[in-house]
Amino acid sequence: MEDIITSLLSKKKETPMDAKELAALAASFRLAMFDVLHDRGTGHWGGASSAAELTTALYFNRMNVKPADPQWEDRDRFILSKGHASMNLYTILANKGFFSTDDLPGFRTLGSHLQGHPSMVKTPGVDMSTGALGHGLSIGIGMSLASRLSGKKNWTYVMSGEGCLNEGQTWEAVMSGAKFRPERLVYMIDYNKVQLDGCCDEIMPLHPLADKFKAFGWNVAPKMYDGHDTQEILDSFAWMDSDDVWPKLVIYNTIKGKGVSFMEGKSAWHGAPIDDKSYASGRPELEADLKNKEAAL
Ligand SMILES: Cc1ncc(C[n+]2csc(CCOP(=O)(O)OP(=O)(O)O)c2C)c(N)n1
């Protein structure tokens, strides 16, 4: 089972993968995350799982990065504004080649470079330290404007969940985005509609989210894409390339805790340790999904 993914990675790490390859890869990453989070008894499964296809597609289809040279100045930037989903980012970066996959089981251990929230000074490939919700978009806009000043054409992707949208700073950034129009800046929302201890509608309703961004003057994608359907994610990438009106917003419909039926859509699995019993009943679902995706290759 693992061999198919290993050979896919060794053949295609440097070239854009297609929708089926991305789906298989994301399923394998989701399973790998589940294993580490269970082993370590800590971390955030819900939001790491909901973003699995999105980050996989970004790094294995779209982003221009050099894992051997993480500080390459012309690289595209990615800011995981929902920094608690760090296990997702670490799994991607390790498999992309920024550091060894052998480091992943050390997640959140003393001395590991893979701490609970991403650190740009510790972990190769992390473009910005995050964890306090709400900063990512402001930072991404700053990075994009810095690229403008230095004449660079790299892209900047900021990903957040709903938590960042509950922070006033995000809306200041939305206003400044409309004013300064940072080129190649894309704000991607992993819209799973569940937060740390409840549904967004209970905590702070965001509806109508796309219309709010339109009213602020952003270039908003024509539809909400399915963030677990890799072909739809590739369609959203095509939309990103379709015009030069900046900044752009894409909202992806996702499911928190995707892949383990009894964890899906439940705030209880935002950051709870994965106990042995839940692991034993949840893992076969993820294995079956991986098998199906591999069979479709
Ligand atoms: C400024 C700030 N306030 C509170 C928290 C605690 N916190 C961590 S995750 C989270 C909820 C995040 O929800 P969402 O962005 O929807 O994350 P996802 O469902 O994608 O995991 C909260 C409130 C924080 N990290 N930063």
Ligand as a Chemical Component Dictionary entry (heavy atoms), coordinates in Angstrom:
data_LIG
# 
_chem_comp.id                   LIG 
_chem_comp.type                 NON-POLYMER 
_chem_comp.pdbx_formal_charge   1 
_chem_comp.three_letter_code    LIG 
# 
loop_
_chem_comp_atom.comp_id 
_chem_comp_atom.atom_id 
_chem_comp_atom.alt_atom_id 
_chem_comp_atom.type_symbol 
_chem_comp_atom.charge 
_chem_comp_atom.model_Cartn_x 
_chem_comp_atom.model_Cartn_y 
_chem_comp_atom.model_Cartn_z 
_chem_comp_atom.pdbx_ordinal 
LIG C1  C1  C 0 -6.061  34.766 18.870 1  
LIG C2  C2  C 0 -6.446  33.370 19.233 2  
LIG N1  N1  N 0 -7.546  33.141 19.970 3  
LIG C3  C3  C 0 -7.895  31.885 20.318 4  
LIG C4  C4  C 0 -7.121  30.821 19.926 5  
LIG C5  C5  C 0 -7.493  29.417 20.341 6  
LIG N2  N2  N 1 -7.968  28.639 19.215 7  
LIG C6  C6  C 0 -7.184  27.729 18.598 8  
LIG S1  S1  S 0 -7.924  26.995 17.311 9  
LIG C7  C7  C 0 -9.361  27.839 17.562 10 
LIG C8  C8  C 0 -10.562 27.644 16.676 11 
LIG C9  C9  C 0 -10.186 27.735 15.250 12 
LIG O1  O1  O 0 -11.253 27.446 14.405 13 
LIG P1  P1  P 0 -10.980 27.352 12.862 14 
LIG O2  O2  O 0 -10.179 28.484 12.411 15 
LIG O3  O3  O 0 -12.285 27.154 12.186 16 
LIG O4  O4  O 0 -10.059 26.067 12.760 17 
LIG P2  P2  P 0 -10.254 24.681 12.039 18 
LIG O5  O5  O 0 -11.674 24.242 12.207 19 
LIG O6  O6  O 0 -9.940  24.888 10.623 20 
LIG O7  O7  O 0 -9.297  23.791 12.739 21 
LIG C10 C10 C 0 -9.231  28.715 18.642 22 
LIG C11 C11 C 0 -10.303 29.598 19.104 23 
LIG C12 C12 C 0 -5.960  31.106 19.158 24 
LIG N3  N3  N 0 -5.155  30.141 18.700 25 
LIG N4  N4  N 0 -5.652  32.369 18.810 26 
# 
loop_
_chem_comp_bond.comp_id 
_chem_comp_bond.atom_id_1 
_chem_comp_bond.atom_id_2 
_chem_comp_bond.value_order 
_chem_comp_bond.pdbx_ordinal 
LIG C1  C2  SING 1  
LIG C2  N1  SING 2  
LIG C2  N4  DOUB 3  
LIG N1  C3  DOUB 4  
LIG C3  C4  SING 5  
LIG C4  C5  SING 6  
LIG C4  C12 DOUB 7  
LIG C5  N2  SING 8  
LIG N2  C6  DOUB 9  
LIG N2  C10 SING 10 
LIG C6  S1  SING 11 
LIG S1  C7  SING 12 
LIG C7  C8  SING 13 
LIG C7  C10 DOUB 14 
LIG C8  C9  SING 15 
LIG C9  O1  SING 16 
LIG O1  P1  SING 17 
LIG P1  O2  DOUB 18 
LIG P1  O3  SING 19 
LIG P1  O4  SING 20 
LIG O4  P2  SING 21 
LIG P2  O5  DOUB 22 
LIG P2  O6  SING 23 
LIG P2  O7  SING 24 
LIG C10 C11 SING 25 
LIG C12 N3  SING 26 
LIG C12 N4  SING 27 
# 
